[in-house]
Amino acid sequence: MGVIGPHDPVMLIIAVFSAFPETLAAMQHILINEYGPILCESPRFAFTETDYYESSMGGPLEKQFFAFNQLITPDRLPSIKQQTNDLEKRCQREQGVGVERVVNLDPGYLCLGKWVLASTKDHAHRIYLGDGIYGEITLKYQAGQFQTLPWTYPDYCRSDFQFFFMQAREHYRRCLRGED
């Protein structure tokens, strides 16, 4: 029989995308107020892999990742997804810029072996986490790099995204050792 023990803390990373650069900047400040200092952030990436969001969000879309300094327990992911959904709604009410959706916030957590993305949608490859939230292993770390899975969103297959996740993983590894 296995021994039940606590899970190592994980790194919270939130992907933010919008057609409005000022919204990306404002969201960064709001997220810092909610989740503390940012340990590392990605550049802003052009979000070009799909036009799925353009009818509701406008375009062109940009996406940016924020990895937070304060590690969390993985069981916080459902409440964080609910909080980010509430932030999206609040931003929509405050900015009301003529699109259905001003910003999309996708929280997840990074640990040494994987990147887990939160979702409100069920699917065969997602596990129910509680409170209406599902978790999806979007990237797995194996043989010294992140690898995609059959369901990985196309943008997460990009080498520039994966470069960011490798950098974040190194920060996370140092955090676990008390070095960062």
Z-matrix of the N, CA and C atoms (Angstrom, degrees):
N
C 1 1.461
C 2 1.524 1 107.99
N 3 1.317 2 115.23 1 137.69
C 4 1.459 3 120.62 2 177.70
C 5 1.513 4 111.21 3 -72.38
N 6 1.293 5 115.41 4 157.02
C 7 1.463 6 122.24 5 177.74
C 8 1.522 7 108.54 6 -97.83
N 9 1.314 8 115.95 7 125.46
C 10 1.460 9 121.19 8 179.94
C 11 1.519 10 108.64 9 -80.12
N 12 1.302 11 115.18 10 129.45
C 13 1.456 12 120.65 11 179.18
C 14 1.515 13 110.18 12 -143.79
N 15 1.307 14 116.07 13 172.06
C 16 1.474 15 119.07 14 -179.50
C 17 1.524 16 111.17 15 -72.87
N 18 1.312 17 115.60 16 151.33
C 19 1.462 18 122.32 17 176.08
C 20 1.524 19 108.25 18 -82.67
N 21 1.311 20 116.67 19 143.46
C 22 1.464 21 119.28 20 171.96
C 23 1.519 22 108.74 21 -57.19
N 24 1.331 23 117.56 22 148.81
C 25 1.467 24 118.27 23 172.99
C 26 1.524 25 109.49 24 -63.53
N 27 1.304 26 116.53 25 158.73
C 28 1.463 27 122.97 26 -176.60
C 29 1.528 28 109.58 27 -123.99
N 30 1.325 29 115.17 28 165.11
C 31 1.463 30 120.54 29 -179.91
C 32 1.527 31 109.66 30 -94.65
N 33 1.316 32 115.41 31 123.06
C 34 1.464 33 121.19 32 174.66
C 35 1.528 34 108.94 33 -77.64
N 36 1.328 35 115.22 34 127.23
C 37 1.461 36 121.79 35 173.58
C 38 1.522 37 107.13 36 -128.49
N 39 1.311 38 115.38 37 132.89
C 40 1.462 39 120.08 38 178.33
C 41 1.518 40 108.65 39 -120.03
N 42 1.333 41 115.50 40 124.81
C 43 1.464 42 122.16 41 173.74
C 44 1.522 43 107.59 42 -88.77
N 45 1.320 44 115.85 43 132.34
C 46 1.461 45 122.60 44 179.92
C 47 1.517 46 107.16 45 -122.97
N 48 1.339 47 116.55 46 126.49
C 49 1.455 48 116.15 47 172.12
C 50 1.508 49 112.01 48 -137.61
N 51 1.351 50 113.17 49 147.83
C 52 1.452 51 121.14 50 -172.69
C 53 1.520 52 109.14 51 -163.49
N 54 1.316 53 115.82 52 161.16
C 55 1.457 54 121.62 53 172.43
C 56 1.525 55 110.92 54 -89.93
N 57 1.326 56 116.95 55 -2.45
C 58 1.460 57 121.99 56 -174.25
C 59 1.531 58 110.11 57 -116.81
N 60 1.334 59 117.99 58 106.83
C 61 1.469 60 120.85 59 -178.77
C 62 1.524 61 113.25 60 -55.08
N 63 1.324 62 116.79 61 -36.26
C 64 1.471 63 119.41 62 179.60
C 65 1.529 64 111.28 63 -66.67
N 66 1.316 65 117.56 64 -28.18
C 67 1.462 66 121.05 65 176.59
C 68 1.529 67 110.17 66 -70.39
N 69 1.325 68 117.03 67 -40.09
C 70 1.471 69 119.85 68 177.04
C 71 1.525 70 110.21 69 -59.73
N 72 1.335 71 116.87 70 -44.86
C 73 1.465 72 120.77 71 -179.90
C 74 1.532 73 110.97 72 -65.43
N 75 1.318 74 117.17 73 -43.83
C 76 1.466 75 120.68 74 179.59
C 77 1.523 76 111.04 75 -64.17
N 78 1.330 77 116.65 76 -40.73
C 79 1.467 78 120.68 77 -179.74
C 80 1.521 79 111.10 78 -62.96
N 81 1.327 80 117.61 79 -36.71
C 82 1.459 81 120.74 80 178.24
C 83 1.528 82 109.85 81 -57.71
N 84 1.317 83 117.62 82 -45.66
C 85 1.470 84 121.34 83 -179.83
C 86 1.530 85 111.42 84 -66.62
N 87 1.313 86 116.54 85 -40.69
C 88 1.471 87 120.18 86 178.59
C 89 1.524 88 110.58 87 -63.65
N 90 1.335 89 116.55 88 -43.60
C 91 1.469 90 120.16 89 -179.56
C 92 1.524 91 111.88 90 -66.37
N 93 1.322 92 117.42 91 -35.75
C 94 1.472 93 120.32 92 175.25
C 95 1.525 94 109.72 93 -62.05
N 96 1.321 95 117.32 94 -41.89
C 97 1.474 96 120.45 95 178.09
C 98 1.521 97 111.50 96 -63.56
N 99 1.337 98 116.91 97 -33.95
C 100 1.470 99 120.93 98 -178.19
C 101 1.526 100 113.23 99 -81.90
N 102 1.350 101 116.80 100 -40.39
C 103 1.470 102 120.31 101 -168.72
C 104 1.529 103 114.62 102 -122.39
N 105 1.327 104 117.52 103 2.69
C 106 1.451 105 120.81 104 175.83
C 107 1.521 106 112.56 105 92.73
N 108 1.336 107 115.43 106 -173.38
C 109 1.462 108 120.57 107 -174.98
C 110 1.526 109 112.75 108 -61.19
N 111 1.322 110 113.74 109 150.45
C 112 1.455 111 121.21 110 176.77
C 113 1.525 112 108.07 111 -90.19
N 114 1.321 113 115.82 112 128.56
C 115 1.459 114 121.25 113 178.94
C 116 1.528 115 110.92 114 -82.19
N 117 1.328 116 116.24 115 -42.79
C 118 1.469 117 119.81 116 175.27
C 119 1.520 118 108.55 117 -151.63
N 120 1.306 119 114.80 118 152.23
C 121 1.466 120 120.58 119 178.86
C 122 1.516 121 109.35 120 -137.04
N 123 1.303 122 114.74 121 152.95
C 124 1.457 123 119.92 122 178.60
C 125 1.520 124 109.05 123 -86.08
N 126 1.317 125 116.53 124 165.75
C 127 1.470 126 118.51 125 165.52
C 128 1.529 127 107.84 126 -68.37
N 129 1.297 128 116.18 127 171.16
C 130 1.468 129 120.06 128 173.10
C 131 1.523 130 107.86 129 -80.90
N 132 1.320 131 114.39 130 126.32
C 133 1.460 132 121.14 131 -178.99
C 134 1.519 133 109.53 132 -102.96
N 135 1.315 134 117.55 133 140.09
C 136 1.460 135 120.65 134 169.88
C 137 1.523 136 107.51 135 -67.31
N 138 1.320 137 116.54 136 129.53
C 139 1.464 138 121.97 137 -179.16
C 140 1.525 139 107.20 138 -97.01
N 141 1.337 140 115.89 139 94.96
C 142 1.468 141 120.72 140 -169.63
C 143 1.527 142 114.17 141 -120.65
N 144 1.318 143 117.42 142 -0.76
C 145 1.466 144 120.00 143 -172.67
C 146 1.528 145 114.12 144 -73.10
N 147 1.314 146 116.98 145 -19.60
C 148 1.462 147 120.59 146 -179.60
C 149 1.525 148 109.29 147 -152.43
N 150 1.313 149 116.24 148 153.30
C 151 1.461 150 119.59 149 173.30
C 152 1.535 151 110.90 150 -103.48
N 153 1.327 152 116.22 151 14.19
C 154 1.465 153 123.19 152 -176.80
C 155 1.531 154 111.97 153 -52.45
N 156 1.317 155 117.88 154 -40.49
C 157 1.459 156 121.67 155 -173.14
C 158 1.532 157 113.39 156 -90.27
N 159 1.308 158 118.01 157 -13.23
C 160 1.464 159 119.67 158 -172.51
C 161 1.518 160 113.65 159 -62.98
N 162 1.326 161 118.40 160 -33.66
C 163 1.468 162 119.36 161 -179.74
C 164 1.522 163 111.96 162 -66.84
N 165 1.311 164 117.99 163 -29.53
C 166 1.460 165 120.31 164 -179.85
C 167 1.529 166 113.50 165 -100.92
N 168 1.363 167 117.11 166 -20.38
C 169 1.462 168 119.67 167 -174.08
C 170 1.525 169 113.70 168 -117.92
N 171 1.326 170 118.43 169 -9.33
C 172 1.452 171 119.92 170 -174.27
C 173 1.517 172 110.53 171 81.06
N 174 1.313 173 115.79 172 -164.15
C 175 1.455 174 119.66 173 179.23
C 176 1.511 175 110.35 174 -172.40
N 177 1.301 176 118.24 175 172.72
C 178 1.461 177 126.28 176 -4.51
C 179 1.530 178 111.01 177 -72.22
N 180 1.322 179 115.62 178 148.99
C 181 1.458 180 121.41 179 -178.34
C 182 1.523 181 110.94 180 -93.98
N 183 1.340 182 114.63 181 145.37
C 184 1.459 183 121.85 182 172.46
C 185 1.517 184 108.45 183 -123.77
N 186 1.334 185 115.74 184 148.53
C 187 1.459 186 121.92 185 -178.76
C 188 1.520 187 108.42 186 -127.76
N 189 1.337 188 115.45 187 139.88
C 190 1.458 189 121.07 188 178.11
C 191 1.521 190 109.00 189 -140.79
N 192 1.335 191 116.17 190 144.41
C 193 1.455 192 122.60 191 178.80
C 194 1.522 193 110.34 192 -107.49
N 195 1.339 194 115.37 193 139.66
C 196 1.460 195 122.33 194 174.32
C 197 1.520 196 108.43 195 -123.66
N 198 1.338 197 115.91 196 121.00
C 199 1.468 198 122.04 197 177.23
C 200 1.522 199 107.58 198 -104.55
N 201 1.312 200 116.21 199 127.86
C 202 1.460 201 121.49 200 -171.45
C 203 1.521 202 112.42 201 -94.91
N 204 1.322 203 113.86 202 145.23
C 205 1.461 204 122.51 203 -176.57
C 206 1.529 205 112.00 204 -66.06
N 207 1.319 206 116.44 205 -40.46
C 208 1.462 207 120.90 206 -177.26
C 209 1.526 208 110.07 207 -78.05
N 210 1.327 209 116.54 208 114.88
C 211 1.462 210 119.88 209 177.15
C 212 1.521 211 109.10 210 -70.90
N 213 1.324 212 115.25 211 152.59
C 214 1.461 213 121.62 212 -177.69
C 215 1.527 214 109.59 213 -124.46
N 216 1.324 215 115.97 214 167.16
C 217 1.461 216 119.52 215 169.80
C 218 1.534 217 107.06 216 -85.15
N 219 1.333 218 117.72 217 143.22
C 220 1.463 219 119.36 218 -175.51
C 221 1.529 220 113.92 219 -60.88
N 222 1.327 221 117.20 220 -24.96
C 223 1.462 222 118.56 221 -178.49
C 224 1.533 223 112.96 222 -71.97
N 225 1.310 224 118.14 223 -3.49
C 226 1.475 225 121.48 224 175.50
C 227 1.523 226 112.62 225 -81.33
N 228 1.327 227 117.55 226 -13.18
C 229 1.460 228 119.79 227 -174.45
C 230 1.532 229 113.81 228 -55.63
N 231 1.337 230 120.43 229 -43.74
C 232 1.469 231 118.22 230 178.63
C 233 1.540 232 113.43 231 -59.66
N 234 1.311 233 118.09 232 -42.86
C 235 1.472 234 119.21 233 -179.66
C 236 1.527 235 111.10 234 -68.97
N 237 1.322 236 117.03 235 -34.49
C 238 1.467 237 119.56 236 177.68
C 239 1.528 238 110.01 237 -67.32
N 240 1.327 239 118.29 238 -39.90
C 241 1.468 240 120.75 239 176.90
C 242 1.526 241 110.14 240 -62.11
N 243 1.318 242 117.73 241 -41.00
C 244 1.462 243 119.95 242 177.08
C 245 1.526 244 111.16 243 -63.74
N 246 1.347 245 116.48 244 -40.73
C 247 1.469 246 120.22 245 178.09
C 248 1.527 247 111.03 246 -63.30
N 249 1.335 248 116.84 247 -43.09
C 250 1.465 249 118.52 248 -179.04
C 251 1.534 250 111.20 249 -68.73
N 252 1.319 251 117.77 250 -32.98
C 253 1.471 252 119.76 251 173.86
C 254 1.527 253 110.01 252 -62.44
N 255 1.335 254 116.62 253 -42.56
C 256 1.467 255 120.66 254 177.21
C 257 1.528 256 111.19 255 -63.12
N 258 1.332 257 117.16 256 -39.42
C 259 1.470 258 120.72 257 177.20
C 260 1.525 259 111.10 258 -62.70
N 261 1.329 260 117.18 259 -40.37
C 262 1.465 261 120.60 260 176.74
C 263 1.524 262 110.59 261 -58.81
N 264 1.327 263 116.45 262 -46.18
C 265 1.474 264 120.85 263 -179.66
C 266 1.517 265 110.77 264 -63.41
N 267 1.330 266 117.02 265 -43.26
C 268 1.463 267 121.36 266 -179.87
C 269 1.522 268 110.32 267 -62.98
N 270 1.305 269 117.12 268 -43.53
C 271 1.462 270 121.75 269 178.78
C 272 1.522 271 110.50 270 -61.60
N 273 1.324 272 116.80 271 -40.54
C 274 1.463 273 120.84 272 179.28
C 275 1.528 274 110.96 273 -62.48
N 276 1.337 275 116.03 274 -44.13
C 277 1.469 276 119.90 275 179.74
C 278 1.521 277 111.38 276 -64.38
N 279 1.337 278 116.70 277 -41.36
C 280 1.463 279 121.10 278 -175.19
C 281 1.523 280 112.37 279 -74.85
N 282 1.332 281 117.93 280 -35.64
C 283 1.462 282 119.60 281 -174.38
C 284 1.515 283 113.04 282 -95.71
N 285 1.336 284 117.48 283 -34.63
C 286 1.459 285 121.93 284 176.02
C 287 1.526 286 114.54 285 32.75
N 288 1.306 287 118.19 286 60.63
C 289 1.460 288 122.19 287 -171.66
C 290 1.528 289 113.88 288 -96.17
N 291 1.293 290 118.38 289 18.84
C 292 1.457 291 119.90 290 175.78
C 293 1.513 292 115.54 291 90.71
N 294 1.305 293 117.57 292 8.30
C 295 1.454 294 120.42 293 172.32
C 296 1.525 295 107.36 294 -118.71
N 297 1.307 296 114.77 295 156.71
C 298 1.464 297 120.56 296 -178.66
C 299 1.527 298 112.17 297 -65.19
N 300 1.330 299 116.27 298 -33.11
C 301 1.467 300 121.14 299 -175.34
C 302 1.527 301 109.20 300 -141.69
N 303 1.326 302 116.24 301 120.04
C 304 1.465 303 121.69 302 -176.60
C 305 1.524 304 111.47 303 -82.61
N 306 1.335 305 116.48 304 -36.57
C 307 1.461 306 120.61 305 -174.29
C 308 1.525 307 109.78 306 -145.99
N 309 1.321 308 115.31 307 150.75
C 310 1.455 309 122.08 308 173.28
C 311 1.518 310 106.94 309 -121.73
N 312 1.332 311 116.67 310 127.53
C 313 1.464 312 122.65 311 179.08
C 314 1.525 313 108.31 312 -116.58
N 315 1.328 314 115.49 313 122.88
C 316 1.462 315 121.06 314 -179.75
C 317 1.525 316 109.89 315 -122.76
N 318 1.336 317 116.95 316 98.12
C 319 1.468 318 118.95 317 177.58
C 320 1.524 319 111.54 318 -82.85
N 321 1.297 320 113.87 319 154.43
C 322 1.447 321 121.22 320 174.50
C 323 1.511 322 108.95 321 -161.03
N 324 1.312 323 115.69 322 179.46
C 325 1.460 324 117.68 323 175.18
C 326 1.515 325 110.92 324 -131.17
N 327 1.329 326 112.63 325 150.22
C 328 1.444 327 122.03 326 179.44
C 329 1.519 328 108.40 327 -112.82
N 330 1.313 329 116.18 328 131.56
C 331 1.460 330 121.30 329 168.75
C 332 1.528 331 106.03 330 -129.12
N 333 1.305 332 117.43 331 -178.92
C 334 1.461 333 119.02 332 -173.15
C 335 1.524 334 113.18 333 -60.75
N 336 1.328 335 118.12 334 -30.23
C 337 1.454 336 120.90 335 -174.28
C 338 1.510 337 116.75 336 -102.07
N 339 1.353 338 117.76 337 -7.26
C 340 1.466 339 116.85 338 -173.78
C 341 1.522 340 112.43 339 -168.53
N 342 1.350 341 113.35 340 164.75
C 343 1.465 342 124.12 341 170.05
C 344 1.519 343 105.98 342 -115.94
N 345 1.340 344 116.27 343 118.76
C 346 1.464 345 123.03 344 -178.24
C 347 1.521 346 108.53 345 -108.61
N 348 1.304 347 116.29 346 123.31
C 349 1.456 348 122.94 347 -178.68
C 350 1.523 349 109.64 348 -104.63
N 351 1.327 350 116.79 349 136.39
C 352 1.465 351 121.55 350 177.51
C 353 1.519 352 110.47 351 -85.32
N 354 1.328 353 116.24 352 147.34
C 355 1.460 354 121.46 353 179.49
C 356 1.526 355 109.92 354 -148.18
N 357 1.316 356 115.69 355 154.07
C 358 1.466 357 120.25 356 173.10
C 359 1.524 358 110.94 357 -95.35
N 360 1.334 359 116.15 358 -2.12
C 361 1.466 360 120.69 359 -176.42
C 362 1.525 361 111.06 360 -107.17
N 363 1.314 362 115.41 361 132.27
C 364 1.462 363 121.45 362 176.46
C 365 1.528 364 109.62 363 -81.65
N 366 1.305 365 115.03 364 151.00
C 367 1.470 366 122.18 365 174.47
C 368 1.518 367 106.77 366 -162.54
N 369 1.306 368 117.18 367 166.34
C 370 1.462 369 122.22 368 -175.53
C 371 1.523 370 113.40 369 -58.20
N 372 1.311 371 118.00 370 -28.61
C 373 1.465 372 121.76 371 -176.82
C 374 1.532 373 113.05 372 -99.22
N 375 1.321 374 117.11 373 12.89
C 376 1.469 375 121.03 374 -179.33
C 377 1.521 376 109.94 375 -115.17
N 378 1.314 377 114.26 376 147.17
C 379 1.464 378 122.01 377 -179.89
C 380 1.530 379 108.54 378 -109.09
N 381 1.316 380 116.74 379 135.53
C 382 1.462 381 120.37 380 177.42
C 383 1.522 382 109.50 381 -71.88
N 384 1.337 383 115.93 382 126.93
C 385 1.463 384 121.58 383 -178.92
C 386 1.528 385 112.81 384 -101.07
N 387 1.327 386 116.18 385 -19.94
C 388 1.455 387 121.13 386 -178.28
C 389 1.520 388 111.06 387 121.17
N 390 1.331 389 115.43 388 158.45
C 391 1.468 390 122.42 389 176.28
C 392 1.527 391 113.02 390 55.75
N 393 1.339 392 117.05 391 33.57
C 394 1.457 393 121.09 392 177.12
C 395 1.522 394 114.78 393 80.03
N 396 1.314 395 117.86 394 12.49
C 397 1.462 396 122.14 395 -175.43
C 398 1.526 397 110.31 396 -116.99
N 399 1.327 398 115.09 397 139.90
C 400 1.460 399 123.71 398 179.10
C 401 1.522 400 108.98 399 -115.04
N 402 1.312 401 116.00 400 155.91
C 403 1.453 402 121.82 401 175.76
C 404 1.515 403 109.99 402 -118.74
N 405 1.325 404 115.30 403 141.67
C 406 1.456 405 121.69 404 -179.81
C 407 1.522 406 109.04 405 -130.42
N 408 1.311 407 116.90 406 126.57
C 409 1.461 408 119.35 407 170.29
C 410 1.528 409 105.65 408 -75.24
N 411 1.321 410 116.15 409 109.73
C 412 1.454 411 122.27 410 -175.53
C 413 1.518 412 111.53 411 -92.95
N 414 1.330 413 116.69 412 -36.02
C 415 1.459 414 122.45 413 176.23
C 416 1.517 415 108.34 414 -134.51
N 417 1.334 416 116.41 415 143.31
C 418 1.464 417 119.70 416 173.91
C 419 1.520 418 108.19 417 -117.83
N 420 1.323 419 114.84 418 145.96
C 421 1.456 420 119.68 419 179.07
C 422 1.516 421 108.27 420 -97.83
N 423 1.315 422 116.13 421 122.01
C 424 1.455 423 121.20 422 -177.69
C 425 1.525 424 108.38 423 -155.26
N 426 1.314 425 116.05 424 140.94
C 427 1.465 426 122.42 425 177.26
C 428 1.533 427 111.95 426 55.31
N 429 1.335 428 115.85 427 38.92
C 430 1.454 429 120.73 428 174.20
C 431 1.509 430 117.06 429 79.63
N 432 1.356 431 116.86 430 12.27
C 433 1.466 432 119.07 431 178.33
C 434 1.522 433 110.71 432 -155.09
N 435 1.332 434 114.66 433 163.10
C 436 1.455 435 118.56 434 173.72
C 437 1.516 436 108.71 435 -80.01
N 438 1.320 437 115.00 436 138.72
C 439 1.450 438 121.18 437 179.87
C 440 1.524 439 109.18 438 -123.27
N 441 1.310 440 115.02 439 147.03
C 442 1.457 441 120.57 440 -179.99
C 443 1.530 442 109.86 441 -84.43
N 444 1.299 443 113.77 442 166.64
C 445 1.460 444 122.52 443 177.39
C 446 1.527 445 107.62 444 -122.79
N 447 1.320 446 118.88 445 167.19
C 448 1.474 447 119.30 446 -176.34
C 449 1.533 448 114.07 447 -55.95
N 450 1.318 449 118.33 448 -26.22
C 451 1.465 450 121.96 449 -176.95
C 452 1.529 451 112.65 450 -101.25
N 453 1.309 452 118.89 451 1.42
C 454 1.464 453 120.84 452 -178.49
C 455 1.527 454 110.02 453 -59.74
N 456 1.335 455 115.75 454 130.80
C 457 1.468 456 120.31 455 177.55
C 458 1.523 457 109.51 456 -58.13
N 459 1.342 458 118.36 457 143.01
C 460 1.466 459 121.13 458 -175.48
C 461 1.531 460 114.39 459 -55.45
N 462 1.333 461 117.96 460 -36.33
C 463 1.463 462 117.84 461 -178.54
C 464 1.530 463 111.77 462 -66.35
N 465 1.328 464 117.80 463 -31.75
C 466 1.463 465 120.57 464 178.68
C 467 1.533 466 111.99 465 -72.77
N 468 1.301 467 117.53 466 -8.25
C 469 1.469 468 121.55 467 175.61
C 470 1.525 469 111.69 468 -84.52
N 471 1.311 470 117.17 469 -11.96
C 472 1.460 471 121.98 470 -177.22
C 473 1.521 472 111.68 471 -66.22
N 474 1.306 473 116.11 472 143.41
C 475 1.463 474 120.01 473 179.99
C 476 1.523 475 111.70 474 -67.27
N 477 1.337 476 119.29 475 -33.05
C 478 1.465 477 119.85 476 179.54
C 479 1.531 478 111.05 477 -70.26
N 480 1.336 479 118.33 478 -35.41
C 481 1.466 480 120.40 479 174.00
C 482 1.530 481 109.46 480 -64.30
N 483 1.303 482 115.92 481 -46.16
C 484 1.462 483 120.05 482 -177.26
C 485 1.521 484 111.25 483 -65.60
N 486 1.324 485 117.92 484 -33.57
C 487 1.459 486 120.94 485 174.99
C 488 1.533 487 109.78 486 -60.23
N 489 1.350 488 116.39 487 -44.84
C 490 1.466 489 119.43 488 176.87
C 491 1.526 490 110.81 489 -59.27
N 492 1.328 491 117.54 490 -45.25
C 493 1.469 492 119.90 491 -178.40
C 494 1.532 493 111.74 492 -65.41
N 495 1.305 494 117.88 493 -32.13
C 496 1.471 495 120.05 494 175.00
C 497 1.528 496 110.22 495 -66.90
N 498 1.333 497 117.16 496 -41.37
C 499 1.459 498 120.39 497 176.86
C 500 1.529 499 110.46 498 -63.38
N 501 1.324 500 116.94 499 -45.41
C 502 1.462 501 120.90 500 179.73
C 503 1.524 502 110.54 501 -62.61
N 504 1.322 503 116.95 502 -39.88
C 505 1.466 504 120.55 503 178.98
C 506 1.526 505 110.82 504 -62.21
N 507 1.317 506 117.20 505 -39.62
C 508 1.466 507 120.20 506 178.33
C 509 1.531 508 110.48 507 -65.19
N 510 1.330 509 117.53 508 -42.07
C 511 1.469 510 120.64 509 174.83
C 512 1.527 511 110.30 510 -59.77
N 513 1.325 512 115.45 511 -45.02
C 514 1.468 513 120.52 512 -179.91
C 515 1.531 514 110.89 513 -61.16
N 516 1.321 515 116.69 514 -45.09
C 517 1.461 516 120.82 515 179.05
C 518 1.526 517 110.55 516 -58.58
N 519 1.337 518 116.64 517 -42.46
C 520 1.465 519 120.30 518 178.01
C 521 1.531 520 111.49 519 -66.78
N 522 1.341 521 116.71 520 -36.52
C 523 1.473 522 120.14 521 176.88
C 524 1.526 523 110.52 522 -61.02
N 525 1.331 524 116.40 523 -43.72
C 526 1.466 525 119.52 524 179.73
C 527 1.521 526 111.37 525 -61.75
N 528 1.316 527 116.60 526 -31.45
C 529 1.462 528 121.29 527 179.01
C 530 1.522 529 112.77 528 -86.33
N 531 1.355 530 116.35 529 -2.87
C 532 1.451 531 120.41 530 -178.48
C 533 1.515 532 114.00 531 77.71
N 534 1.330 533 117.34 532 20.42
C 535 1.460 534 121.53 533 -175.99
C 536 1.524 535 112.90 534 -97.58
N 537 1.301 536 119.40 535 -18.46
C 538 1.476 537 121.55 536 -174.90
C 539 1.507 538 110.76 537 -107.65
